[in-house]
Amino acid sequence: MISASVALTLTACGEGAAEPGSEQAFADARAVNLEFKATVATVQKEVFDGEWRVGAYGDTPEACGEGYQFSLRRELPKGFSFDGQGPQRMEELRSWLSENGWQLAPTQTYGEGIENIVIIAGKPDAKVSRLDVDMVPANPAEGTIDVLELRATSTCEPGDAAALLDQLRGPLTVVPDDHGIPDLESPDAPPLFDRFDEG
């Protein structure tokens, strides 16, 4: 459970929203999405500045109350190793987040046999409601490797998620054409938002 200071920041979603389906609504959503991804990318670079595996890309608006939000998931590349320095690197990341304006939840503790190291943080003023960095350190004796997954959710913004999705993809079809998601992406890659039109 995250602390109140890092709780999801829900905006009053009916206030200040552009007309659903308008060019302004699309432009507003694009700006939110790009700021959200750019903020998360700074954290990725602190962990690893190479290419990450892409889970959920993060450009699809999802409903949150009466507004919309974005979420993404990234994982370190297969075979990546911190060379035994995983726990230390996570502690360094926690310090870096604190020094760079992130609100941190208290460190979680788990029962015996659970080795996950989890950092939960938020930076609502930079459009990140919640960031989870979840790492299972390698155990050379058991032949395991470092596994790290980063998940992030944007702040809830005023607007209509369904109308934005129509603007991005066109009318919903039985089998949506969800092309254009890269398998690997560097934190320095230009973030995509309207990739459905870019092909």
Secondary structure, DSSP 4 states (H G I P E B T S, - for coil): ---GGGS--B--TTSSPPPTTSHHHHHHHHHHHHHHHHHHHHHHHHH-SSPEEESS-S-S-EEETTEEE-EEEEEPPTT---TT-HHHHHHHHHHHHHHTT-EEPPPP---TT---EEEEEEEGGGTEEEEEEEEE---GGGT---EEEEEEEEPBEES-HHHHHHHHH-S--SS-------SEE-TTSPPPSSHHHH-
